[in-house]
């Protein structure tokens, strides 16, 4: 390993053992980006089974009559991939004055039966050391985060499953890599990033011209499409080209409707991403986001963004968040991302954190 890489890995490893002293308070991991959905890198093309007939014991061929009956791993069409995030950081202005550490792990399993379909499962485990550290907090228990079956129908793609988002089939048009939740989904988390609340069915269709259409419905597992249950509908139209893209989406979650638009444009020096959203649940509220992504800053990439901390109604005091993060890929499987952020509110909070991500 090169000396420069060793020097970068040293503070990352040390950060797992000792707290930060520059700002001694607790990280608000509700403000840290949705690592399990957006940044927890899971490569579904890893861990393919090399042979279904491996002998468990060397020289043990005589222990069984026919080694072809032995199955020691995944089938040839099944893959598994893993991602782990370690995070350490602190905040100034928060209620607690302690530096904090948290982790999360994601496991992705996928298999195909026809070569064109995919049965996928995502399993998460994590431990927020306190309420402020509850990113992907499963209290150290493996939790199913999504179970879907995707298959083609004509020229479209259909997805059915449970514990998954309608927007999983959306195209979107945001190139920004968010460090905090406030920047997630390009500022359009209720529309272009609409979620799900149970059983989900969605469909997408991509035209040759770059246009795409997608939509779906998600319902509570105990009351599917009934007045007693909670249903969410969503639809998206998007257009993507080599250097730009735009997506428009509408959502309806039990009378709370929303419209959102996000887009991106790649300049020579950076990529600009922006989003705007308005929701109406009896009164209208709006929010926005804008960010710049620099793909070649030294050996890594830099993201700088700002936006509202949520959707605000007319007359409300608007609060903003500002962030900057730098992702340095140490190698193909390890990325170190330090970041800083300011979140406005009744009391402004300034935070600093370092995330070390492993994918394998």
C-alpha positions as a Markdown table, in Angstrom:
| # | Residue | x | y | z |
|---|---|---|---|---|
| 1 | Unk | 0.0 | 0.0 | 0.0 |
| 2 | Unk | 1.3 | 3.4 | -0.8 |
| 3 | Unk | 2.5 | 5.6 | 2.0 |
| 4 | Unk | -0.2 | 8.3 | 1.2 |
| 5 | Unk | -2.9 | 5.6 | 1.5 |
| 6 | Unk | -1.5 | 4.4 | 4.8 |
| 7 | Unk | -1.5 | 7.9 | 6.2 |
| 8 | Unk | -5.2 | 8.3 | 5.2 |
| 9 | Unk | -6.2 | 4.9 | 6.7 |
| 10 | Unk | -4.5 | 5.6 | 10.0 |
| 11 | Unk | -6.8 | 8.4 | 11.2 |
| 12 | Unk | -9.8 | 6.4 | 10.0 |
| 13 | Unk | -8.8 | 3.4 | 12.0 |
| 14 | Unk | -8.0 | 5.6 | 15.0 |
| 15 | Unk | -11.4 | 7.2 | 14.7 |
| 16 | Unk | -13.0 | 3.9 | 15.6 |
| 17 | Unk | -11.2 | 3.8 | 18.9 |
| 18 | Unk | -11.1 | 7.4 | 20.2 |
| 19 | Unk | -13.6 | 10.3 | 20.2 |
| 20 | Unk | -13.2 | 13.5 | 18.4 |
| 21 | Unk | -11.9 | 16.3 | 20.7 |
| 22 | Unk | -12.4 | 19.3 | 18.4 |
| 23 | Unk | -16.2 | 19.4 | 19.0 |
| 24 | Unk | -17.3 | 17.4 | 22.0 |
| 25 | Unk | -21.0 | 16.7 | 21.5 |
| 26 | Unk | -23.3 | 14.1 | 20.0 |
| 27 | Unk | -23.8 | 13.4 | 16.3 |
| 28 | Unk | -27.4 | 13.7 | 15.2 |
| 29 | Unk | -27.6 | 10.8 | 12.9 |
| 30 | Unk | -31.1 | 11.7 | 12.0 |
| 31 | Unk | -29.2 | 14.4 | 10.1 |
| 32 | Unk | -26.8 | 12.0 | 8.5 |
| 33 | Unk | -27.6 | 10.8 | 5.0 |
| 34 | Unk | -29.7 | 7.7 | 4.4 |
| 35 | Unk | -26.7 | 5.4 | 4.2 |
| 36 | Unk | -28.7 | 2.2 | 3.9 |
| 37 | Unk | -30.6 | 3.4 | 0.8 |
| 38 | Unk | -28.3 | 5.8 | -0.9 |
| 39 | Unk | -24.7 | 5.4 | 0.2 |
| 40 | Unk | -24.4 | 1.9 | 1.5 |
| 41 | Unk | -22.7 | 0.5 | -1.5 |
| 42 | Unk | -23.9 | -3.1 | -2.3 |
| 43 | Unk | -22.5 | -4.8 | -5.4 |
| 44 | Unk | -24.9 | -7.5 | -6.5 |
| 45 | Unk | -22.4 | -9.0 | -8.8 |
| 46 | Unk | -20.2 | -10.4 | -6.0 |
| 47 | Unk | -20.0 | -13.9 | -4.5 |
| 48 | Unk | -21.3 | -15.9 | -7.5 |
| 49 | Unk | -21.1 | -19.6 | -6.8 |
| 50 | Unk | -18.0 | -21.1 | -8.6 |
| 51 | Unk | -19.1 | -24.7 | -8.3 |
| 52 | Unk | -22.2 | -26.2 | -6.7 |
| 53 | Unk | -20.3 | -29.4 | -6.0 |
| 54 | Unk | -17.5 | -28.4 | -3.6 |
| 55 | Unk | -16.2 | -31.1 | -1.3 |
| 56 | Unk | -16.2 | -29.9 | 2.3 |
| 57 | Unk | -13.2 | -32.1 | 3.4 |
| 58 | Unk | -10.0 | -32.5 | 1.6 |
| 59 | Unk | -9.5 | -36.2 | 0.7 |
| 60 | Unk | -13.0 | -37.0 | 1.8 |
| 61 | Unk | -14.4 | -38.2 | -1.5 |
| 62 | Unk | -15.0 | -41.7 | 0.0 |
| 63 | Unk | -17.3 | -40.2 | 2.7 |
| 64 | Unk | -20.2 | -39.9 | 0.2 |
| 65 | Unk | -21.3 | -41.9 | -2.8 |
| 66 | Unk | -22.1 | -39.0 | -5.0 |
| 67 | Unk | -20.6 | -35.5 | -4.4 |
| 68 | Unk | -23.0 | -34.0 | -6.9 |
| 69 | Unk | -25.7 | -34.1 | -4.1 |
| 70 | Unk | -23.6 | -31.7 | -2.0 |
| 71 | Unk | -24.7 | -28.0 | -2.0 |
| 72 | Unk | -22.2 | -25.7 | -0.2 |
| 73 | Unk | -23.2 | -22.3 | -1.4 |
| 74 | Unk | -25.5 | -20.2 | -3.6 |
| 75 | Unk | -27.0 | -21.3 | -6.8 |
| 76 | Unk | -25.3 | -20.1 | -10.0 |
| 77 | Unk | -27.9 | -17.4 | -10.4 |
| 78 | Unk | -27.7 | -16.1 | -6.8 |
| 79 | Unk | -25.5 | -13.3 | -5.6 |
| 80 | Unk | -24.8 | -11.7 | -2.3 |
| 81 | Unk | -23.2 | -8.4 | -1.4 |
| 82 | Unk | -22.4 | -6.5 | 1.7 |
| 83 | Unk | -21.8 | -3.0 | 2.9 |
| 84 | Unk | -20.6 | -1.6 | 6.3 |
| 85 | Unk | -20.5 | 2.0 | 7.5 |
| 86 | Unk | -18.7 | 3.2 | 10.6 |
| 87 | Unk | -19.4 | 6.8 | 11.7 |
| 88 | Unk | -17.8 | 8.9 | 14.4 |
| 89 | Unk | -18.5 | 12.6 | 15.0 |
| 90 | Unk | -19.7 | 15.3 | 17.2 |
| 91 | Unk | -21.9 | 18.4 | 17.2 |
| 92 | Unk | -21.7 | 21.9 | 18.8 |
| 93 | Unk | -25.0 | 23.4 | 19.9 |
| 94 | Unk | -26.8 | 20.1 | 20.5 |
| 95 | Unk | -28.3 | 19.1 | 23.8 |
| 96 | Unk | -25.6 | 16.5 | 24.6 |
| 97 | Unk | -21.9 | 17.2 | 24.9 |
| 98 | Unk | -20.5 | 13.8 | 23.9 |
| 99 | Unk | -18.8 | 12.6 | 20.8 |
| 100 | Unk | -20.4 | 9.5 | 19.4 |
| 101 | Unk | -19.9 | 6.4 | 17.3 |
| 102 | Unk | -22.4 | 4.3 | 15.3 |
| 103 | Unk | -22.4 | 1.6 | 12.7 |
| 104 | Unk | -24.7 | -0.1 | 10.2 |
| 105 | Unk | -24.4 | -3.1 | 7.9 |
| 106 | Unk | -26.5 | -3.9 | 4.8 |
| 107 | Unk | -26.8 | -7.4 | 3.2 |
| 108 | Unk | -28.2 | -7.7 | -0.3 |
| 109 | Unk | -29.3 | -11.0 | -1.8 |
| 110 | Unk | -30.6 | -11.5 | -5.3 |
| 111 | Unk | -31.5 | -14.4 | -7.5 |
| 112 | Unk | -32.9 | -14.8 | -11.0 |
| 113 | Unk | -35.1 | -17.6 | -12.4 |
| 114 | Unk | -35.4 | -16.6 | -16.0 |
| 115 | Unk | -32.4 | -14.3 | -16.5 |
| 116 | Unk | -34.7 | -11.3 | -16.9 |
| 117 | Unk | -36.4 | -11.3 | -13.4 |
| 118 | Unk | -34.9 | -10.7 | -10.0 |
| 119 | Unk | -36.0 | -11.8 | -6.5 |
| 120 | Unk | -34.2 | -9.4 | -4.1 |
| 121 | Unk | -33.9 | -9.1 | -0.3 |
| 122 | Unk | -32.2 | -6.3 | 1.7 |
| 123 | Unk | -31.3 | -7.0 | 5.3 |
| 124 | Unk | -30.0 | -4.3 | 7.7 |
| 125 | Unk | -28.5 | -4.2 | 11.1 |
| 126 | Unk | -27.2 | -1.2 | 13.0 |
| 127 | Unk | -26.9 | 0.3 | 16.5 |
| 128 | Unk | -27.4 | 3.9 | 17.3 |
| 129 | Unk | -25.6 | 4.4 | 20.6 |
| 130 | Unk | -28.4 | 6.8 | 21.7 |
| 131 | Unk | -31.5 | 8.4 | 20.1 |
| 132 | Unk | -29.3 | 10.9 | 18.3 |
| 133 | Unk | -27.3 | 8.0 | 16.8 |
| 134 | Unk | -30.3 | 6.2 | 15.4 |
| 135 | Unk | -29.3 | 5.8 | 11.8 |
| 136 | Unk | -30.5 | 2.4 | 10.6 |
| 137 | Unk | -31.0 | 1.6 | 14.3 |
| 138 | Unk | -32.2 | -2.0 | 14.5 |
| 139 | Unk | -30.9 | -2.5 | 18.1 |
| 140 | Unk | -28.3 | -5.0 | 16.8 |
| 141 | Unk | -31.1 | -7.2 | 15.3 |
| 142 | Unk | -31.2 | -8.2 | 11.6 |
| 143 | Unk | -34.2 | -6.5 | 10.0 |
| 144 | Unk | -35.7 | -7.1 | 6.6 |
| 145 | Unk | -35.6 | -3.7 | 4.9 |
| 146 | Unk | -37.1 | -4.8 | 1.6 |
| 147 | Unk | -38.3 | -7.9 | -0.2 |
| 148 | Unk | -39.2 | -7.5 | -3.9 |
| 149 | Unk | -39.7 | -9.5 | -7.1 |
| 150 | Unk | -39.0 | -7.6 | -10.4 |
| 151 | Unk | -40.0 | -9.0 | -13.8 |
| 152 | Unk | -40.6 | -7.7 | -17.3 |
| 153 | Unk | -44.1 | -7.3 | -18.8 |
| 154 | Unk | -43.9 | -6.3 | -22.5 |
| 155 | Unk | -41.4 | -3.5 | -22.6 |
| 156 | Unk | -42.1 | -2.4 | -19.0 |
| 157 | Unk | -40.6 | -3.5 | -15.6 |
| 158 | Unk | -42.9 | -4.5 | -12.8 |
| 159 | Unk | -41.9 | -4.6 | -9.1 |
| 160 | Unk | -44.0 | -6.2 | -6.3 |
| 161 | Unk | -42.9 | -6.6 | -2.7 |
| 162 | Unk | -43.1 | -5.5 | 0.9 |
| 163 | Unk | -41.2 | -2.9 | 2.9 |
| 164 | Unk | -40.0 | -1.1 | -0.1 |
| 165 | Unk | -40.5 | 2.3 | -1.7 |
| 166 | Unk | -42.6 | 3.2 | -4.8 |
| 167 | Unk | -39.7 | 5.4 | -5.9 |
| 168 | Unk | -37.5 | 2.3 | -6.2 |
| 169 | Unk | -38.6 | 2.1 | -9.8 |
| 170 | Unk | -38.2 | 5.9 | -10.4 |
| 171 | Unk | -35.5 | 7.4 | -12.6 |
| 172 | Unk | -34.9 | 10.6 | -10.7 |
| 173 | Unk | -32.5 | 13.3 | -11.8 |
| 174 | Unk | -30.1 | 14.1 | -9.0 |
| 175 | Unk | -26.3 | 13.6 | -9.2 |
| 176 | Unk | -25.6 | 14.9 | -5.7 |
| 177 | Unk | -24.2 | 12.6 | -3.0 |
| 178 | Unk | -25.9 | 13.7 | 0.2 |
| 179 | Unk | -24.1 | 13.7 | 3.6 |
| 180 | Unk | -27.2 | 14.6 | 5.7 |
| 181 | Unk | -30.8 | 13.6 | 5.4 |
| 182 | Unk | -31.8 | 17.1 | 4.6 |
| 183 | Unk | -30.1 | 16.8 | 1.2 |
| 184 | Unk | -31.4 | 13.3 | 0.5 |
| 185 | Unk | -33.5 | 12.7 | -2.7 |
| 186 | Unk | -32.5 | 16.1 | -4.0 |
| 187 | Unk | -34.9 | 17.9 | -1.7 |
| 188 | Unk | -37.9 | 16.0 | -3.0 |
| 189 | Unk | -38.3 | 13.2 | -0.5 |
| 190 | Unk | -42.1 | 13.2 | -0.5 |
| 191 | Unk | -42.5 | 13.1 | -4.3 |
| 192 | Unk | -39.6 | 12.0 | -6.4 |
| 193 | Unk | -38.4 | 10.0 | -3.4 |
| 194 | Unk | -41.8 | 8.9 | -2.2 |
| 195 | Unk | -41.7 | 5.9 | 0.1 |
| 196 | Unk | -44.0 | 3.0 | 0.9 |
| 197 | Unk | -45.9 | 1.8 | 4.0 |
| 198 | Unk | -46.4 | -1.9 | 3.4 |
| 199 | Unk | -47.2 | -3.9 | 0.3 |
| 200 | Unk | -46.0 | -2.2 | -2.8 |
| 201 | Unk | -46.7 | -2.6 | -6.5 |
| 202 | Unk | -45.0 | -0.4 | -9.1 |
| 203 | Unk | -44.2 | -0.3 | -12.8 |
| 204 | Unk | -41.8 | 1.7 | -15.0 |
| 205 | Unk | -41.3 | 2.0 | -18.7 |
| 206 | Unk | -38.3 | 3.5 | -20.5 |
| 207 | Unk | -38.6 | 4.9 | -24.0 |
| 208 | Unk | -35.8 | 4.8 | -26.4 |
| 209 | Unk | -35.8 | 8.6 | -26.6 |
| 210 | Unk | -34.6 | 9.0 | -23.0 |
| 211 | Unk | -38.1 | 9.6 | -21.5 |
| 212 | Unk | -39.4 | 7.3 | -18.8 |
| 213 | Unk | -42.7 | 6.8 | -16.9 |
| 214 | Unk | -43.2 | 5.1 | -13.5 |
| 215 | Unk | -45.8 | 4.8 | -10.9 |
| 216 | Unk | -47.1 | 2.7 | -8.1 |
| 217 | Unk | -49.2 | 2.2 | -5.0 |
| 218 | Unk | -48.2 | 1.1 | -1.5 |
| 219 | Unk | -50.7 | -0.1 | 1.2 |
| 220 | Unk | -50.7 | -1.3 | 4.7 |
| 221 | Unk | -50.3 | -5.0 | 4.9 |
| 222 | Unk | -53.4 | -5.4 | 7.1 |
| 223 | Unk | -55.8 | -3.1 | 5.1 |
| 224 | Unk | -55.0 | -3.1 | 1.4 |
| 225 | Unk | -56.9 | -0.5 | -0.6 |
| 226 | Unk | -59.5 | 0.0 | 2.1 |
| 227 | Unk | -60.8 | 3.1 | 3.8 |
| 228 | Unk | -59.4 | 1.9 | 7.1 |
| 229 | Unk | -55.9 | 1.5 | 5.7 |
| 230 | Unk | -53.3 | 4.0 | 4.7 |
| 231 | Unk | -52.5 | 4.1 | 1.0 |
| 232 | Unk | -49.8 | 6.0 | -0.9 |
| 233 | Unk | -49.9 | 6.7 | -4.7 |
| 234 | Unk | -47.1 | 8.1 | -6.8 |
| 235 | Unk | -46.2 | 8.7 | -10.4 |
| 236 | Unk | -43.1 | 10.1 | -12.1 |
| 237 | Unk | -42.1 | 11.3 | -15.6 |
| 238 | Unk | -38.4 | 11.8 | -16.3 |
| 239 | Unk | -36.0 | 12.6 | -19.1 |
| 240 | Unk | -32.3 | 11.9 | -19.1 |
| 241 | Unk | -29.5 | 12.7 | -21.5 |
| 242 | Unk | -25.7 | 12.5 | -21.4 |
| 243 | Unk | -25.2 | 15.7 | -19.6 |
| 244 | Unk | -28.6 | 16.7 | -18.0 |
| 245 | Unk | -31.8 | 15.3 | -16.7 |
| 246 | Unk | -35.1 | 16.3 | -15.1 |
| 247 | Unk | -37.8 | 14.4 | -13.2 |
| 248 | Unk | -41.3 | 15.5 | -12.2 |
| 249 | Unk | -43.4 | 13.5 | -9.7 |
| 250 | Unk | -46.8 | 13.6 | -8.0 |
| 251 | Unk | -47.7 | 11.8 | -4.8 |
| 252 | Unk | -50.9 | 11.3 | -2.7 |
| 253 | Unk | -50.6 | 9.9 | 0.8 |
| 254 | Unk | -54.1 | 9.8 | 2.3 |
| 255 | Unk | -55.0 | 13.3 | 1.2 |
| 256 | Unk | -51.5 | 14.8 | 1.6 |
| 257 | Unk | -50.6 | 15.6 | -2.0 |
| 258 | Unk | -47.3 | 16.8 | -3.4 |
| 259 | Unk | -45.5 | 17.9 | -6.5 |
| 260 | Unk | -41.8 | 17.8 | -6.9 |
| 261 | Unk | -39.2 | 18.4 | -9.5 |
| 262 | Unk | -35.4 | 17.8 | -9.5 |
| 263 | Unk | -32.8 | 18.1 | -12.2 |
| 264 | Unk | -29.1 | 18.0 | -12.9 |
| 265 | Unk | -26.7 | 19.5 | -15.5 |
| 266 | Unk | -23.1 | 18.5 | -15.9 |
| 267 | Unk | -20.7 | 21.4 | -16.6 |
| 268 | Unk | -17.1 | 20.8 | -17.4 |
| 269 | Unk | -15.9 | 21.6 | -13.9 |
| 270 | Unk | -18.9 | 20.3 | -11.8 |
| 271 | Unk | -22.4 | 18.9 | -11.9 |
| 272 | Unk | -25.2 | 21.1 | -10.6 |
| 273 | Unk | -28.2 | 19.4 | -8.9 |
| 274 | Unk | -31.4 | 21.1 | -7.7 |
| 275 | Unk | -34.8 | 20.2 | -6.4 |
| 276 | Unk | -38.1 | 21.9 | -5.4 |
| 277 | Unk | -41.1 | 20.4 | -3.7 |
| 278 | Unk | -44.5 | 21.5 | -2.5 |
| 279 | Unk | -46.9 | 19.5 | -0.4 |
| 280 | Unk | -50.5 | 20.3 | 0.6 |
| 281 | Unk | -52.3 | 18.7 | 3.5 |
| 282 | Unk | -54.8 | 21.5 | 4.0 |
| 283 | Unk | -52.2 | 24.2 | 3.8 |
| 284 | Unk | -49.3 | 24.4 | 1.4 |
| 285 | Unk | -45.6 | 24.0 | 2.4 |
| 286 | Unk | -42.5 | 24.2 | 0.2 |
| 287 | Unk | -38.8 | 23.3 | 0.3 |
| 288 | Unk | -35.8 | 23.3 | -2.0 |
| 289 | Unk | -32.2 | 22.0 | -2.4 |
| 290 | Unk | -29.2 | 22.9 | -4.5 |
| 291 | Unk | -25.8 | 21.3 | -4.7 |
| 292 | Unk | -22.6 | 21.1 | -6.6 |
| 293 | Unk | -20.6 | 17.8 | -7.2 |
| 294 | Unk | -16.9 | 18.0 | -8.2 |
| 295 | Unk | -15.9 | 14.5 | -9.4 |
| 296 | Unk | -12.2 | 15.1 | -9.6 |
| 297 | Unk | -10.8 | 17.0 | -6.6 |
| 298 | Unk | -7.4 | 15.3 | -6.0 |
| 299 | Unk | -8.0 | 11.6 | -5.7 |
| 300 | Unk | -11.6 | 11.9 | -4.5 |
| 301 | Unk | -14.8 | 13.8 | -5.1 |
| 302 | Unk | -16.3 | 16.9 | -3.3 |
| 303 | Unk | -20.0 | 17.7 | -2.7 |
| 304 | Unk | -21.2 | 21.1 | -1.4 |
| 305 | Unk | -24.9 | 21.8 | -0.9 |
| 306 | Unk | -27.6 | 23.8 | 0.9 |
| 307 | Unk | -31.4 | 23.6 | 1.3 |
| 308 | Unk | -34.3 | 24.0 | 3.7 |
| 309 | Unk | -34.5 | 21.6 | 6.6 |
| 310 | Unk | -38.0 | 20.6 | 5.5 |
| 311 | Unk | -41.1 | 22.0 | 3.8 |
| 312 | Unk | -42.2 | 25.3 | 5.3 |
| 313 | Unk | -45.6 | 27.0 | 5.0 |
| 314 | Unk | -46.0 | 30.7 | 4.0 |
| 315 | Unk | -45.3 | 32.8 | 7.0 |
| 316 | Unk | -43.3 | 30.2 | 8.8 |
| 317 | Unk | -39.7 | 30.9 | 9.7 |
| 318 | Unk | -37.5 | 29.0 | 7.2 |
| 319 | Unk | -34.4 | 27.2 | 8.4 |
| 320 | Unk | -31.6 | 26.0 | 6.2 |
| 321 | Unk | -28.8 | 23.5 | 6.3 |
| 322 | Unk | -25.4 | 23.7 | 4.7 |
| 323 | Unk | -23.0 | 20.8 | 4.2 |
| 324 | Unk | -19.7 | 19.8 | 2.5 |
| 325 | Unk | -18.2 | 16.3 | 2.3 |
| 326 | Unk | -15.2 | 14.8 | 0.6 |
| 327 | Unk | -15.2 | 11.1 | -0.5 |
| 328 | Unk | -11.8 | 9.5 | -0.9 |
| 329 | Unk | -11.7 | 6.0 | -2.3 |
| 330 | Unk | -8.8 | 4.3 | -0.6 |
| 331 | Unk | -9.3 | 1.3 | -2.8 |
| 332 | Unk | -12.1 | -0.5 | -4.6 |
| 333 | Unk | -13.7 | -1.6 | -1.3 |
| 334 | Unk | -12.9 | 1.2 | 1.2 |
| 335 | Unk | -14.1 | 4.8 | 1.1 |
| 336 | Unk | -13.4 | 7.5 | 3.7 |
| 337 | Unk | -15.8 | 10.5 | 3.8 |
| 338 | Unk | -15.3 | 13.3 | 6.2 |
| 339 | Unk | -18.0 | 16.0 | 6.3 |
| 340 | Unk | -19.1 | 19.1 | 8.0 |
| 341 | Unk | -22.6 | 20.6 | 8.3 |
| 342 | Unk | -24.6 | 23.5 | 9.8 |
| 343 | Unk | -28.3 | 23.0 | 10.7 |
| 344 | Unk | -30.2 | 26.2 | 11.5 |
| 345 | Unk | -33.0 | 26.1 | 14.1 |
| 346 | Unk | -34.0 | 27.6 | 17.4 |
| 347 | Unk | -30.4 | 26.8 | 18.2 |
| 348 | Unk | -27.9 | 26.4 | 15.3 |
| 349 | Unk | -26.0 | 23.1 | 15.3 |
| 350 | Unk | -22.6 | 22.7 | 13.8 |
| 351 | Unk | -21.4 | 19.1 | 13.2 |
| 352 | Unk | -18.4 | 17.2 | 12.0 |
| 353 | Unk | -18.2 | 13.5 | 11.2 |
| 354 | Unk | -16.1 | 10.9 | 9.4 |
| 355 | Unk | -17.7 | 7.9 | 7.7 |
| 356 | Unk | -15.7 | 4.9 | 6.7 |
| 357 | Unk | -17.5 | 2.7 | 4.2 |
| 358 | Unk | -16.6 | -0.9 | 3.2 |
| 359 | Unk | -18.2 | -2.8 | 0.3 |
| 360 | Unk | -17.5 | -6.5 | -0.3 |
